[in-house]
Structure formats: structure tokens, C-alpha cells
Amino acid sequence: MNISTSTSGSAGTATAAHRFRWRVIDIVVASVLGVASGLIFLLWNIGYLGPKALLEPLLPGVQGLLDGPWLLAGVLGALIIRKPGAAIYTETLAAVVSALIGNQWGGFLTIEAGLVQGLGAELVFLLFFYRRWNLPVAVLAGIGAALAGGINNLVLWYAGADTGFTVVYLISTALSGAVLAGGLAWLLARGLAATGALDRFAAGRSARVRV
């Protein structure tokens, strides 16, 4: 009895370790996602300026609605790779790409922002023990990335902002994170899975099961 229980426990531990262990293909695909997202960051670094100029006079802080595209990488990477650290890795790598090519915020602060945003998403997936990959969890991860990034921005870029600005900004960035980082990432992951491109990942296999 004791031997059987011990063997079963060891097998369960080994299975869990295997499920969380990164494969070469995980690293490759996460890296591709990170680089591709970094290029999207570069386009949005310029593209957001027009909408920002329109939104800021309407209500200070509402420009947080534009943060979503910078939060997409971490949530998408986690939904596809489904391994601990995927959100941090893809979001930070995307920020590194943006920093290396150049932007208006400086290299170090761009990478730091990516790390913080990735951590915000990562903590949500950790909260669900890396077992839930549905739309509500994706939306929560988007909000987590947005709030982590939003607080970071308030400290670094909006120091001294009043309560009204802070509340409006955090609500706005959370909404953007929920829709553009969480919801959009979930749709993209499902779309890729439907093509068969993710058949070597749990995300692809679970899509086949649903079908």
C-alpha cells in the first residue's frame, strides 16, 4: 500500500514537472511571438500619438484606453505556451525589441515596463495554477498587466498626479487591458489553434477536442 502510494505520488510529480518544463519549441515560438509583438509595439509607439492627442483634452487620464496593444504579448504568449514564465518572457522580449530599435521612452525604462506588465499577467495565470486558459482568465490577465503597467507609469511618468487623474487612468488602462490584451489575445490564440499551427501545444490540442 505504501509503495503503491509513493509510486503514484512520484508519477504525479513527474507529470506535473513535465507539464511545466519548457521544450525547445516552446522557447522558439515564445521568441517569435515576442519579436513579432515588439514590432507591433514599434508601430503603436507612433500610431497612438494621434488618438492620444484627441483623448487627453476630453478627460485627463482617459489616454489609458490606448495602453492595450503594449500589453498583448504577455497574455498571448501565456495562452499559447501555457508554461510558467511565458507571460513575462514574451512581454519582456517584445519590450527589448522595441528598446533596441529605439523609441521615445528610453531603452531601460521600456524593458522595465515590459517586465512589470508581463509580471502582472503572469501573476493571474499563477493564481489559477496554470490550469485555466479560458476567456475570463485571459481578460483578468489583461487587467493584471494593465494595472501593473499603469501603476508603474503613474510612478515614473505621472508622478504627482491628482486622485481624479489616477482613478480615470487606472480604470481606462484596465478596460483597455481587458479588451485589447485579454480578449484579443484569447481570440488570436483560438484562431491560430483552429488553423492547426498549434497542434504541438496544449492550446492546439484542446481546440481540437472542442471541435
ChimeraX attribute file (.defattr): number of C-alpha atoms within 10 A of each C-alpha:
attribute: neighborCount
match mode: 1-to-1
recipient: residues
	/A:1	6
	/A:2	7
	/A:3	8
	/A:4	9
	/A:5	10
	/A:6	11
	/A:7	12
	/A:8	12
	/A:9	12
	/A:10	12
	/A:11	12
	/A:12	12
	/A:13	12
	/A:14	12
	/A:15	12
	/A:16	11
	/A:17	11
	/A:18	11
	/A:19	15
	/A:20	15
	/A:21	12
	/A:22	16
	/A:23	12
	/A:24	9
	/A:25	12
	/A:26	19
	/A:27	15
	/A:28	11
	/A:29	16
	/A:30	25
	/A:31	19
	/A:32	16
	/A:33	22
	/A:34	28
	/A:35	22
	/A:36	16
	/A:37	27
	/A:38	26
	/A:39	17
	/A:40	17
	/A:41	23
	/A:42	19
	/A:43	13
	/A:44	15
	/A:45	17
	/A:46	11
	/A:47	11
	/A:48	14
	/A:49	12
	/A:50	9
	/A:51	12
	/A:52	15
	/A:53	11
	/A:54	11
	/A:55	16
	/A:56	13
	/A:57	11
	/A:58	10
	/A:59	13
	/A:60	15
	/A:61	22
	/A:62	21
	/A:63	24
	/A:64	23
	/A:65	24
	/A:66	20
	/A:67	22
	/A:68	25
	/A:69	21
	/A:70	27
	/A:71	35
	/A:72	35
	/A:73	37
	/A:74	37
	/A:75	37
	/A:76	31
	/A:77	29
	/A:78	30
	/A:79	27
	/A:80	27
	/A:81	24
	/A:82	23
	/A:83	21
	/A:84	19
	/A:85	21
	/A:86	30
	/A:87	36
	/A:88	25
	/A:89	25
	/A:90	33
	/A:91	36
	/A:92	27
	/A:93	27
	/A:94	32
	/A:95	31
	/A:96	22
	/A:97	21
	/A:98	25
	/A:99	21
	/A:100	14
	/A:101	11
	/A:102	14
	/A:103	14
	/A:104	9
	/A:105	12
	/A:106	12
	/A:107	17
	/A:108	13
	/A:109	13
	/A:110	21
	/A:111	22
	/A:112	16
	/A:113	22
	/A:114	28
	/A:115	25
	/A:116	22
	/A:117	34
	/A:118	35
	/A:119	24
	/A:120	26
	/A:121	37
	/A:122	26
	/A:123	19
	/A:124	22
	/A:125	27
	/A:126	15
	/A:127	11
	/A:128	11
	/A:129	10
	/A:130	18
	/A:131	11
	/A:132	15
	/A:133	16
	/A:134	11
	/A:135	16
	/A:136	14
	/A:137	22
	/A:138	29
	/A:139	26
	/A:140	23
	/A:141	34
	/A:142	38
	/A:143	31
	/A:144	27
	/A:145	36
	/A:146	35
	/A:147	24
	/A:148	22
	/A:149	29
	/A:150	27
	/A:151	18
	/A:152	16
	/A:153	14
	/A:154	16
	/A:155	12
	/A:156	12
	/A:157	12
	/A:158	15
	/A:159	10
	/A:160	11
	/A:161	14
	/A:162	9
	/A:163	9
	/A:164	11
	/A:165	17
	/A:166	20
	/A:167	13
	/A:168	18
	/A:169	24
	/A:170	24
	/A:171	20
	/A:172	23
	/A:173	29
	/A:174	28
	/A:175	23
	/A:176	24
	/A:177	35
	/A:178	27
	/A:179	22
	/A:180	23
	/A:181	31
	/A:182	33
	/A:183	24
	/A:184	22
	/A:185	27
	/A:186	24
	/A:187	14
	/A:188	14
	/A:189	20
	/A:190	18
	/A:191	15
	/A:192	16
	/A:193	22
	/A:194	17
	/A:195	11
	/A:196	14
	/A:197	11
	/A:198	21
	/A:199	16
	/A:200	12
	/A:201	16
	/A:202	16
	/A:203	21
	/A:204	21
	/A:205	15
	/A:206	14
	/A:207	19
	/A:208	13
	/A:209	7
	/A:210	6
	/A:211	6
